[in-house]
Amino acid sequence: MQNLLAAQGGCIGNVAVVELMGLEDRATVDRWRNHRQILSVKDDAGQWVYPVWQFVRKHKRIMLGIRDCLAELPFESESEPLIFFLSPMESLGGHTPLDCLRSGKIEAAIKAARRYGWRKNT
């Protein structure tokens, strides 16, 4: 998992998210994490970190489609959503859901999340 995250730019901590997004404090980041509106995983020290690829620095926002996909995904473990976003899928022509979001194919990624969630719940 760490290799996958590193290949996509790595992760940043709460303070870096606050600065990147222009927030007043980390309470917003904590709220996003607690309400499944942002991807997060614990690092080796047990601290929450956030994959940097989910942020659009220029616009200071979370990438379009991330929250919609997270709403469709089961959370059996904290790494499951990361596996979803970074795994190539046949239904997406061998691309990852992250590839789809980056190229503006938001609905395709959301549909993949629905299928993924449906399979996990059956």
Disulfide bonds with the S-S distance in Angstrom:
none
